[in-house]
Amino acid sequence: MVLIAGCSGLKPYRTYSQDNLVILTSTDSGSIFTGIKAAMDIHHVDSGCNTEYQGTIKLDQSRMVTGIHTNTPIRLVFVFESNTWLAGSSSRISYDTLLNARPGYRYEAKVSYREDFYDVALTAHPPHGAPVEHMQRTPLSACVMPSKQS
């Protein structure tokens, strides 16, 4: 299994002091012969748009809470892996997005895999009851390196 940290070189993500990301996970393969595993990889993104792997969270509970850094871009990569035991086949699908978490905000990721269809919906919950913001997917290719000024 790719998602088993001990065998694949993946390391558990070390949460930070402020629990500001709630992950709601729901998986159903639609078959008793197919298993689904989900995980979220977290990468720091530097000013040159280079990423550094920070760790992985196995999404093996319906609700999980973790802390992510604020005021610095991160790349979230949601990975879905299905294994069909009778056919001996497996497949892997991933969804990634950039996020620059803001202080005082709470973020929510609704992650689902249902019968070969996956969905990731991110929302930002501002402080003081302000309206929830639905976040669009931002691929790493949208990262812009700052221009050098002479």
C-alpha positions as CSV (number, residue, x, y, z in Angstrom):
1,M,0.0,0.0,0.0
2,V,1.3,3.4,-0.9
3,L,-0.5,5.0,2.0
4,I,1.2,3.0,4.7
5,A,3.7,5.4,6.1
6,G,6.1,2.8,7.4
7,C,6.6,1.1,4.0
8,S,6.6,4.0,1.6
9,G,8.8,6.6,3.2
10,L,5.8,8.8,4.1
11,K,6.0,10.5,7.5
12,P,3.1,11.4,9.7
13,Y,2.3,15.1,9.6
14,R,3.2,17.0,12.8
15,T,0.3,19.2,13.6
16,Y,0.8,22.8,14.8
17,S,-0.5,24.4,17.9
18,Q,-3.6,26.0,16.4
19,D,-6.2,23.4,15.2
20,N,-7.5,25.3,12.2
21,L,-8.3,22.6,9.6
22,V,-11.2,20.2,10.0
23,I,-11.2,17.3,7.5
24,L,-14.5,15.4,7.0
25,T,-13.9,12.2,5.1
26,S,-16.4,9.8,3.6
27,T,-15.5,6.8,1.4
28,D,-17.5,4.0,-0.2
29,S,-16.3,1.9,-3.1
30,G,-19.7,0.5,-3.9
31,S,-18.3,-3.0,-3.7
32,I,-17.4,-5.4,-0.8
33,F,-14.4,-6.5,-3.0
34,T,-12.9,-3.0,-3.3
35,G,-11.2,-1.1,-0.5
36,I,-10.6,2.6,-0.4
37,K,-7.9,4.5,1.4
38,A,-7.6,8.3,1.6
39,A,-4.7,10.5,2.8
40,M,-3.7,14.1,2.7
41,D,-0.1,15.1,2.0
42,I,1.0,18.6,3.2
43,H,3.9,20.5,1.5
44,H,5.4,23.9,2.4
45,V,5.7,26.2,-0.7
46,D,8.6,28.7,-0.6
47,S,8.8,32.0,-2.3
48,G,10.3,30.3,-5.4
49,C,7.3,28.0,-5.7
50,N,9.3,25.0,-4.6
51,T,7.6,22.5,-2.4
52,E,8.9,20.7,0.7
53,Y,7.1,17.6,2.0
54,Q,5.9,18.1,5.6
55,G,4.0,14.9,6.2
56,T,0.9,12.8,5.6
57,I,-2.4,12.5,7.4
58,K,-4.2,9.2,6.9
59,L,-7.9,10.1,6.5
60,D,-9.1,7.0,8.2
61,Q,-11.7,8.7,10.5
62,S,-14.8,10.6,9.4
63,R,-13.7,13.8,11.2
64,M,-10.2,14.8,11.9
65,V,-8.7,18.1,13.1
66,T,-5.2,19.4,12.6
67,G,-3.2,22.6,12.6
68,I,-1.7,24.2,9.5
69,H,0.6,27.2,9.3
70,T,-0.9,30.6,8.5
71,N,0.6,33.3,6.4
72,T,2.6,30.9,4.3
73,P,1.5,29.0,1.3
74,I,1.0,25.2,1.6
75,R,0.1,22.6,-1.0
76,L,-2.5,20.1,0.1
77,V,-2.6,16.8,-1.9
78,F,-5.5,14.5,-1.3
79,V,-4.8,11.0,-2.4
80,F,-7.4,8.3,-3.0
81,E,-6.3,4.7,-3.5
82,S,-8.6,1.8,-4.4
83,N,-7.7,-1.9,-4.4
84,T,-9.9,-4.6,-5.9
85,W,-9.0,-7.9,-4.2
86,L,-10.5,-10.4,-6.7
87,A,-9.0,-8.6,-9.8
88,G,-5.7,-7.8,-8.0
89,S,-5.9,-4.3,-9.4
90,S,-5.4,-0.9,-7.8
91,S,-5.7,2.7,-8.8
92,R,-4.6,6.0,-7.4
93,I,-6.2,9.5,-7.9
94,S,-4.9,12.7,-6.4
95,Y,-6.3,16.2,-6.1
96,D,-4.0,19.1,-5.1
97,T,-4.5,22.7,-4.2
98,L,-2.6,25.7,-2.9
99,L,-3.8,27.3,0.4
100,N,-2.5,30.3,2.2
101,A,-4.3,30.0,5.5
102,R,-5.1,33.2,7.3
103,P,-4.8,33.8,11.1
104,G,-8.1,33.5,12.9
105,Y,-9.8,31.5,10.1
106,R,-11.0,27.9,10.4
107,Y,-10.8,25.8,7.3
108,E,-12.8,22.8,6.4
109,A,-12.1,20.1,3.8
110,K,-15.0,17.8,2.8
111,V,-13.3,14.8,1.1
112,S,-15.4,12.0,-0.4
113,Y,-14.9,9.0,-2.7
114,R,-18.1,7.2,-3.9
115,E,-18.0,4.5,-6.5
116,D,-15.1,5.8,-8.6
117,F,-16.0,9.5,-8.1
118,Y,-14.1,11.7,-5.8
119,D,-14.7,15.2,-4.5
120,V,-12.8,17.7,-2.4
121,A,-14.6,20.9,-1.2
122,L,-12.7,23.5,0.7
123,T,-14.2,26.3,2.7
124,A,-12.8,29.1,4.8
125,H,-14.7,30.2,7.9
126,P,-13.7,33.7,8.9
127,P,-13.8,34.8,12.5
128,H,-16.7,36.6,14.1
129,G,-19.4,34.9,12.0
130,A,-18.5,36.4,8.7
131,P,-19.9,34.5,5.6
132,V,-18.2,31.2,4.7
133,E,-15.9,31.4,1.7
134,H,-16.0,28.6,-0.9
135,M,-12.5,28.1,-2.1
136,Q,-11.6,27.2,-5.7
137,R,-8.9,24.7,-6.5
138,T,-5.5,26.5,-7.1
139,P,-3.0,24.2,-8.8
140,L,0.7,24.5,-8.1
141,S,1.2,25.8,-11.6
142,A,-0.7,29.0,-10.5
143,C,2.1,29.8,-8.1
144,V,3.9,32.9,-9.3
145,M,7.5,33.6,-8.3
146,P,8.0,37.1,-7.2
147,S,9.7,39.3,-9.8
148,K,13.2,40.4,-9.1
149,Q,13.5,44.2,-8.9
150,S,16.8,45.8,-9.8
